């Protein structure tokens, strides 16, 4: 393979390689509770917390404590999977705080 072909192949492959490395990163870069909720929670709980798909609880009516919210996000509950392997403690705290804003 000549030098020009190698350079072309390198420059074509570079974006794909960088993308694949970023996908494999264990570090989740989401920081705001709203962003985290939108990515992980909205499919079952809905944008406003009232969707209740797959047995999800209505977050707009929930009055559980902050500690209980964090524990449920960490460990899961009923059909909800836990997120302790996906989110950092700071992210779990952030999304727990965000869920309080969904109360009516």
ChimeraX attribute file (.defattr): number of C-alpha atoms within 10 A of each C-alpha:
attribute: neighborCount
match mode: 1-to-1
recipient: residues
	/A:1	5
	/A:2	6
	/A:3	8
	/A:4	9
	/A:5	9
	/A:6	11
	/A:7	11
	/A:8	10
	/A:9	11
	/A:10	12
	/A:11	10
	/A:12	11
	/A:13	11
	/A:14	11
	/A:15	11
	/A:16	11
	/A:17	12
	/A:18	10
	/A:19	10
	/A:20	11
	/A:21	10
	/A:22	12
	/A:23	11
	/A:24	8
	/A:25	9
	/A:26	10
	/A:27	11
	/A:28	13
	/A:29	11
	/A:30	14
	/A:31	15
	/A:32	17
	/A:33	19
	/A:34	19
	/A:35	15
	/A:36	21
	/A:37	23
	/A:38	15
	/A:39	11
	/A:40	13
	/A:41	19
	/A:42	18
	/A:43	16
	/A:44	18
	/A:45	22
	/A:46	17
	/A:47	14
	/A:48	15
	/A:49	25
	/A:50	18
	/A:51	18
	/A:52	15
	/A:53	13
	/A:54	12
	/A:55	12
	/A:56	19
	/A:57	18
	/A:58	18
	/A:59	21
	/A:60	17
	/A:61	13
	/A:62	15
	/A:63	12
	/A:64	10
	/A:65	11
	/A:66	14
	/A:67	11
	/A:68	12
	/A:69	20
	/A:70	20
	/A:71	18
	/A:72	19
	/A:73	21
	/A:74	20
	/A:75	13
	/A:76	15
	/A:77	13
	/A:78	10
	/A:79	9
	/A:80	16
	/A:81	12
	/A:82	15
	/A:83	19
	/A:84	17
	/A:85	10
	/A:86	14
	/A:87	21
	/A:88	17
	/A:89	13
	/A:90	12
	/A:91	22
	/A:92	25
	/A:93	20
	/A:94	19
	/A:95	24
	/A:96	24
	/A:97	17
	/A:98	17
	/A:99	20
	/A:100	19
	/A:101	13
	/A:102	16
	/A:103	15
	/A:104	11
